[in-house]
Amino acid sequence: GTVRNSVGQLIQLRYGEDGLSAENVEHQSLPTIKLSNRTFESRFKFDPTNERYLRKLFNEEVMREIIGSGDVISAVEKEWATLTSDRATMREIFPAGDSNVVLPCNLKRMIWNVQKIFHIDKRAPVDLNPIKVIEGVENLLKKCVIVKGEDALSMQANNNATLLFRCMVRSTLCTRKVAEEFRLSTEAFEWLIGE
């Protein structure tokens, strides 16, 4: 949004450094900062090679798509590298380990809502392919533009303005959490990404 004075004159083109108005943000906690390496890996790293684990999560069709798929393995490894990099960046930004941030939408509440709207059965097999999760998150984050422009300065400003949000989205909607913890169906995930 823009900032204007009492007579409507334009004072500032973007509200603050990140373009977010204080009335439209919520306090949240970044889930990866405080965890030990072992806990971080056990909660966020998805293993597409563990067939027994996959059978507990996915329906047969998705199982066939995952097992032996080099594309899935490659995409999941890239996702893990990004999550690890995000965590290192967050630890640099918050060296004291404070994981509380202010962001424009409460992802946990949105996930809870989508689970209720789509009547998600947490015991039923998931029909959502990990590739769709990774691509859905990537496509969503490409749309998150606060500072428009293709020049280096605009791109850096946009990167800085959206960094915390992108890290939060990637860690909350990583493949493992979507499949194992949230148990979202393809339809529910697409609705969530569309919100």
C-alpha atoms as a printed R data frame, in Angstrom:
    type eleno elety resid chain resno       x       y       z
1   ATOM     1    CA   GLY     A     1   0.000   0.000   0.000
2   ATOM     2    CA   THR     A     2   0.898   3.656  -0.159
3   ATOM     3    CA   VAL     A     3   1.213   6.225   2.611
4   ATOM     4    CA   ARG     A     4  -0.651   9.530   2.209
5   ATOM     5    CA   ASN     A     5  -1.014  12.569   4.439
6   ATOM     6    CA   SER     A     6  -4.311  14.046   5.699
7   ATOM     7    CA   VAL     A     7  -5.035  15.818   2.400
8   ATOM     8    CA   GLY     A     8  -4.344  12.731   0.299
9   ATOM     9    CA   GLN     A     9  -0.888  13.648  -0.967
10  ATOM    10    CA   LEU     A    10   1.383  10.713  -1.679
11  ATOM    11    CA   ILE     A    11   4.174  10.463   0.906
12  ATOM    12    CA   GLN     A    12   5.510   6.948   0.403
13  ATOM    13    CA   LEU     A    13   4.970   4.484  -2.460
14  ATOM    14    CA   ARG     A    14   5.328   1.365  -0.343
15  ATOM    15    CA   TYR     A    15   4.342   1.009   3.278
16  ATOM    16    CA   GLY     A    16   7.545   0.330   5.172
17  ATOM    17    CA   GLU     A    17  10.380  -1.770   3.862
18  ATOM    18    CA   ASP     A    18   8.259  -4.854   3.163
19  ATOM    19    CA   GLY     A    19   5.073  -3.188   1.920
20  ATOM    20    CA   LEU     A    20   2.961  -4.634   4.742
21  ATOM    21    CA   SER     A    21   0.554  -2.566   6.779
22  ATOM    22    CA   ALA     A    22   0.627  -3.319  10.511
23  ATOM    23    CA   GLU     A    23  -3.152  -3.820  10.597
24  ATOM    24    CA   ASN     A    24  -2.907  -6.811   8.265
25  ATOM    25    CA   VAL     A    25  -0.190  -8.944   9.827
26  ATOM    26    CA   GLU     A    26  -0.140 -11.724  12.420
27  ATOM    27    CA   HIS     A    27   2.466 -13.050  14.826
28  ATOM    28    CA   GLN     A    28   3.779 -16.506  13.980
29  ATOM    29    CA   SER     A    29   6.697 -18.724  14.840
30  ATOM    30    CA   LEU     A    30   9.241 -19.991  12.300
31  ATOM    31    CA   PRO     A    31   9.310 -23.756  12.899
32  ATOM    32    CA   THR     A    32  12.922 -24.539  11.925
33  ATOM    33    CA   ILE     A    33  15.176 -22.134  13.852
34  ATOM    34    CA   LYS     A    34  15.261 -23.688  17.323
35  ATOM    35    CA   LEU     A    35  15.386 -27.362  16.315
36  ATOM    36    CA   SER     A    36  18.465 -29.548  16.612
37  ATOM    37    CA   ASN     A    37  19.821 -30.906  13.323
38  ATOM    38    CA   ARG     A    38  18.422 -34.375  14.058
39  ATOM    39    CA   THR     A    39  14.945 -33.069  14.937
40  ATOM    40    CA   PHE     A    40  14.960 -30.737  11.938
41  ATOM    41    CA   GLU     A    41  15.752 -33.641   9.630
42  ATOM    42    CA   SER     A    42  13.173 -35.959  11.206
43  ATOM    43    CA   ARG     A    43  10.388 -33.367  10.875
44  ATOM    44    CA   PHE     A    44  11.155 -31.815   7.499
45  ATOM    45    CA   LYS     A    45  13.165 -34.215   5.314
46  ATOM    46    CA   PHE     A    46  11.056 -36.402   3.050
47  ATOM    47    CA   ASP     A    47  12.496 -39.789   2.033
48  ATOM    48    CA   PRO     A    48  11.066 -40.950  -1.318
49  ATOM    49    CA   THR     A    49  13.152 -44.149  -1.231
50  ATOM    50    CA   ASN     A    50  11.606 -45.669   1.928
51  ATOM    51    CA   GLU     A    51   8.826 -47.820   0.463
52  ATOM    52    CA   ARG     A    52   7.374 -48.887   3.829
53  ATOM    53    CA   TYR     A    53   7.085 -45.238   4.919
54  ATOM    54    CA   LEU     A    54   5.501 -44.261   1.583
55  ATOM    55    CA   ARG     A    55   2.868 -47.023   1.832
56  ATOM    56    CA   LYS     A    56   1.690 -45.545   5.152
57  ATOM    57    CA   LEU     A    57   1.124 -42.161   3.513
58  ATOM    58    CA   PHE     A    58   0.077 -42.462  -0.117
59  ATOM    59    CA   ASN     A    59  -2.494 -44.276  -2.216
60  ATOM    60    CA   GLU     A    60  -1.345 -46.851  -4.795
61  ATOM    61    CA   GLU     A    61  -1.395 -44.472  -7.755
62  ATOM    62    CA   VAL     A    62   0.895 -41.954  -6.065
63  ATOM    63    CA   MET     A    63   3.094 -44.800  -4.796
64  ATOM    64    CA   ARG     A    64   3.670 -45.977  -8.389
65  ATOM    65    CA   GLU     A    65   4.501 -42.405  -9.446
66  ATOM    66    CA   ILE     A    66   7.019 -41.960  -6.610
67  ATOM    67    CA   ILE     A    67   8.888 -45.277  -6.454
68  ATOM    68    CA   GLY     A    68  11.934 -45.236  -8.649
69  ATOM    69    CA   SER     A    69  11.171 -41.802 -10.060
70  ATOM    70    CA   GLY     A    70  14.349 -39.820 -10.540
71  ATOM    71    CA   ASP     A    71  12.284 -36.643 -10.896
72  ATOM    72    CA   VAL     A    72  10.743 -37.067  -7.440
73  ATOM    73    CA   ILE     A    73  14.094 -37.871  -5.821
74  ATOM    74    CA   SER     A    74  15.730 -34.878  -7.503
75  ATOM    75    CA   ALA     A    75  12.891 -32.498  -6.563
76  ATOM    76    CA   VAL     A    76  12.840 -33.690  -2.946
77  ATOM    77    CA   GLU     A    77  16.626 -33.324  -2.634
78  ATOM    78    CA   LYS     A    78  16.374 -29.790  -4.022
79  ATOM    79    CA   GLU     A    79  13.561 -29.022  -1.551
80  ATOM    80    CA   TRP     A    80  15.710 -30.315   1.342
81  ATOM    81    CA   ALA     A    81  18.676 -28.183   0.219
82  ATOM    82    CA   THR     A    82  16.400 -25.124   0.105
83  ATOM    83    CA   LEU     A    83  14.961 -25.842   3.569
84  ATOM    84    CA   THR     A    84  18.478 -26.249   4.973
85  ATOM    85    CA   SER     A    85  19.591 -23.000   3.331
86  ATOM    86    CA   ASP     A    86  16.488 -21.175   4.621
87  ATOM    87    CA   ARG     A    87  17.209 -22.413   8.129
88  ATOM    88    CA   ALA     A    88  20.823 -21.189   7.972
89  ATOM    89    CA   THR     A    89  19.629 -17.794   6.721
90  ATOM    90    CA   MET     A    90  17.038 -17.520   9.497
91  ATOM    91    CA   ARG     A    91  19.666 -18.394  12.088
92  ATOM    92    CA   GLU     A    92  21.838 -15.553  10.742
93  ATOM    93    CA   ILE     A    93  18.936 -13.103  10.900
94  ATOM    94    CA   PHE     A    94  17.862 -14.264  14.378
95  ATOM    95    CA   PRO     A    95  21.140 -15.267  16.104
96  ATOM    96    CA   ALA     A    96  19.481 -15.347  19.540
97  ATOM    97    CA   GLY     A    97  17.111 -18.046  18.268
98  ATOM    98    CA   ASP     A    98  13.974 -15.902  18.453
99  ATOM    99    CA   SER     A    99  11.566 -17.532  16.021
100 ATOM   100    CA   ASN     A   100   8.650 -15.097  16.363
101 ATOM   101    CA   VAL     A   101   7.897 -13.129  13.195
102 ATOM   102    CA   VAL     A   102   5.089 -10.963  11.866
103 ATOM   103    CA   LEU     A   103   3.686 -12.100   8.508
104 ATOM   104    CA   PRO     A   104   0.623 -11.290   6.383
105 ATOM   105    CA   CYS     A   105  -1.241 -14.595   6.791
106 ATOM   106    CA   ASN     A   106  -1.461 -17.299   9.425
107 ATOM   107    CA   LEU     A   107  -0.575 -20.498   7.560
108 ATOM   108    CA   LYS     A   108  -1.476 -22.849  10.417
109 ATOM   109    CA   ARG     A   109  -4.980 -21.409  10.604
110 ATOM   110    CA   MET     A   110  -5.354 -21.606   6.820
111 ATOM   111    CA   ILE     A   111  -4.304 -25.275   6.885
112 ATOM   112    CA   TRP     A   112  -6.735 -26.000   9.727
113 ATOM   113    CA   ASN     A   113  -9.510 -24.311   7.712
114 ATOM   114    CA   VAL     A   114  -8.742 -26.315   4.571
115 ATOM   115    CA   GLN     A   115  -8.721 -29.555   6.595
116 ATOM   116    CA   LYS     A   116 -12.212 -28.724   7.888
117 ATOM   117    CA   ILE     A   117 -13.588 -27.505   4.536
118 ATOM   118    CA   PHE     A   118 -12.415 -30.625   2.686
119 ATOM   119    CA   HIS     A   119 -13.103 -33.039   5.588
120 ATOM   120    CA   ILE     A   120  -9.545 -34.384   5.608
121 ATOM   121    CA   ASP     A   121  -9.343 -37.872   7.124
122 ATOM   122    CA   LYS     A   122  -5.897 -38.063   8.737
123 ATOM   123    CA   ARG     A   123  -5.970 -41.873   8.527
124 ATOM   124    CA   ALA     A   124  -6.756 -42.079   4.795
125 ATOM   125    CA   PRO     A   125  -4.027 -42.409   2.149
126 ATOM   126    CA   VAL     A   126  -2.960 -39.159   0.517
127 ATOM   127    CA   ASP     A   127  -3.522 -38.667  -3.238
128 ATOM   128    CA   LEU     A   128  -1.131 -35.706  -3.522
129 ATOM   129    CA   ASN     A   129   2.125 -36.307  -5.397
130 ATOM   130    CA   PRO     A   130   5.212 -34.689  -3.781
131 ATOM   131    CA   ILE     A   131   6.100 -33.089  -7.137
132 ATOM   132    CA   LYS     A   132   2.760 -31.225  -7.079
133 ATOM   133    CA   VAL     A   133   3.522 -29.938  -3.580
134 ATOM   134    CA   ILE     A   134   6.977 -28.678  -4.522
135 ATOM   135    CA   GLU     A   135   5.795 -27.115  -7.793
136 ATOM   136    CA   GLY     A   136   2.735 -25.586  -6.103
137 ATOM   137    CA   VAL     A   137   4.869 -23.903  -3.449
138 ATOM   138    CA   GLU     A   138   7.387 -22.677  -6.058
139 ATOM   139    CA   ASN     A   139   4.607 -21.225  -8.229
140 ATOM   140    CA   LEU     A   140   2.980 -19.538  -5.235
141 ATOM   141    CA   LEU     A   141   6.243 -17.909  -4.182
142 ATOM   142    CA   LYS     A   142   6.929 -16.655  -7.720
143 ATOM   143    CA   LYS     A   143   3.696 -14.661  -7.430
144 ATOM   144    CA   CYS     A   144   4.800 -13.011  -4.170
145 ATOM   145    CA   VAL     A   145   6.030  -9.697  -5.488
146 ATOM   146    CA   ILE     A   146   6.168  -6.592  -3.302
147 ATOM   147    CA   VAL     A   147   8.658  -4.597  -5.377
148 ATOM   148    CA   LYS     A   148   8.056  -4.906  -9.109
149 ATOM   149    CA   GLY     A   149  10.854  -4.661 -11.629
150 ATOM   150    CA   GLU     A   150  13.450  -6.783 -13.376
151 ATOM   151    CA   ASP     A   151  16.484  -4.670 -12.492
152 ATOM   152    CA   ALA     A   152  18.936  -5.915  -9.863
153 ATOM   153    CA   LEU     A   153  17.902  -3.334  -7.247
154 ATOM   154    CA   SER     A   154  14.179  -4.122  -7.540
155 ATOM   155    CA   MET     A   155  14.819  -7.859  -7.427
156 ATOM   156    CA   GLN     A   156  17.017  -7.487  -4.318
157 ATOM   157    CA   ALA     A   157  14.412  -5.268  -2.625
158 ATOM   158    CA   ASN     A   158  11.692  -7.829  -3.396
159 ATOM   159    CA   ASN     A   159  13.892 -10.661  -2.133
160 ATOM   160    CA   ASN     A   160  14.476  -8.796   1.141
161 ATOM   161    CA   ALA     A   161  10.792  -7.894   1.518
162 ATOM   162    CA   THR     A   162   9.553 -11.465   1.013
163 ATOM   163    CA   LEU     A   163  12.372 -13.499   2.595
164 ATOM   164    CA   LEU     A   164  10.668 -14.368   5.901
165 ATOM   165    CA   PHE     A   165   7.375 -15.162   4.199
166 ATOM   166    CA   ARG     A   166   9.041 -17.425   1.628
167 ATOM   167    CA   CYS     A   167  10.947 -19.296   4.361
168 ATOM   168    CA   MET     A   168   7.757 -19.713   6.378
169 ATOM   169    CA   VAL     A   169   5.778 -21.017   3.391
170 ATOM   170    CA   ARG     A   170   8.511 -23.452   2.315
171 ATOM   171    CA   SER     A   171   8.964 -24.877   5.823
172 ATOM   172    CA   THR     A   172   5.236 -25.102   6.586
173 ATOM   173    CA   LEU     A   173   4.257 -26.529   3.194
174 ATOM   174    CA   CYS     A   174   7.216 -28.848   2.690
175 ATOM   175    CA   THR     A   175   6.472 -32.272   1.228
176 ATOM   176    CA   ARG     A   176   6.814 -34.178   4.492
177 ATOM   177    CA   LYS     A   177   4.506 -31.924   6.518
178 ATOM   178    CA   VAL     A   178   1.843 -31.735   3.793
179 ATOM   179    CA   ALA     A   179   1.755 -35.531   3.366
180 ATOM   180    CA   GLU     A   180   2.448 -36.770   6.894
181 ATOM   181    CA   GLU     A   181   1.146 -34.109   9.275
182 ATOM   182    CA   PHE     A   182  -1.553 -32.225   7.339
183 ATOM   183    CA   ARG     A   183  -2.609 -35.161   5.064
184 ATOM   184    CA   LEU     A   184  -3.920 -32.788   2.406
185 ATOM   185    CA   SER     A   185  -5.628 -34.110  -0.709
186 ATOM   186    CA   THR     A   186  -4.762 -32.724  -4.138
187 ATOM   187    CA   GLU     A   187  -7.973 -30.687  -4.168
188 ATOM   188    CA   ALA     A   188  -7.364 -29.296  -0.668
189 ATOM   189    CA   PHE     A   189  -3.750 -28.388  -1.446
190 ATOM   190    CA   GLU     A   190  -4.722 -26.583  -4.655
191 ATOM   191    CA   TRP     A   191  -7.387 -24.638  -2.760
192 ATOM   192    CA   LEU     A   192  -4.864 -23.694  -0.058
193 ATOM   193    CA   ILE     A   193  -2.295 -22.517  -2.611
194 ATOM   194    CA   GLY     A   194  -5.040 -20.500  -4.325
195 ATOM   195    CA   GLU     A   195  -5.843 -18.649  -1.120
